[in-house]
Amino acid sequence: TGTLRDDIIVTLRTMADGISGHDAELLAGVRHAMRGAPEIAEILRTQMLDDKRSVFGTVMARAIDRGELGPDADLELFFEVAPALMFFRVLVTGGSVDDEFLAHVTDDVLVPLLTRTTGNRQEKS
């Protein structure tokens, strides 16, 4: 879209569309089945993580090229937090993922997470 904020919202909207409705029930079932089959769980985790990193990685690379993100942006934490917020909203709370929610999560959590400077972070132990 040309901006980090809008790219995140569009990507989250696509993700939300994929995990809503019957897909939410399917995902809950797959999650349950993963507990009993560690080898399948590992394959699914790898596939899901690779997919998210690929999609969000493109968004982040473009934002870095545009100067919206610095080289110290915590992309790994973003890759965990963004999907976690979506899955929690749909699968745990049963809340809707509407435009208001997407804007709130993007503006108040995800963009600040990505744009915070190293000086604003506590040192890792």
Helices and strands as residue ranges (DSSP letters): H 4-19, H 22-36, H 38-66, H 75-87, I 88-93, H 99-105, I 106-110, H 111-115, G 118-120
